[in-house]
Amino acid sequence: MTFREIGRELGISMQRVHKIYKCALKKLSHPRNKDKWRKILETIAEMEKEKAKSDSNTLD
């Protein structure tokens, strides 16, 4: 989805969507959030493993 499409959907300008995006990336990349991201990524990886397990079980 493009910034223009998102802006149209939310009723805001493409520039405003881009500004929000840049601000969010800045906040997410802050070092204090490193541990939070590590936990999130570990959780996602575990969920993907469980999904792969269940998918392989349904194929049998």
N, C-alpha and C positions, 0 to 999 in steps of 0.2 A: 504494500500500500504506500502511496506517495504522500508527501506532506500536504500536497494540494487536496488529495482525496480525504485525508484525515481532517483537514481544516473544513472542507465542505460538510463532512459528516457532523462535526462538532459546532459548525457555525462560527468559525474563527478563521483568521487569515493564515495563509501558508507561512508567512513570516513569523507569526505568533507560534505556530506549531513547531517551527524550526528552533525558535528561542527556547521553548519549553523542553524540547529534545536535548539541546546543548546543556541546559541547566541540569537536567536529569542525569546526563552522562557525567557531568562534573561531580555531582553529589555521589553517584554510584562508584566513581573511581577514587573517592577520598580514602586515604589509608585507614581511617578508623572503621570503615565498613568492610575491611578485608576479611575479618573473621566471620561476619554475617554471610558474605558471599561464599566463603569456603563451606560453611554449613549448608547453604542452599544448593551448591553444586554437588556436594556429597549426597544430599537427599535426592536430587534429580538422578544422579548416577545409580543410586540404589533402586529407585523406582523403575528406571529403564531395565535394570537387571531382572527385577521381579516380573516386569511385563514380558521380557524375552523368555523367561522361564515359563510363564503361563501360555505364551504363544506357542512355544515348542511342545508343551503338553497337549494343546488342542490339536496339533498336527498328528500326534500319535494315534 
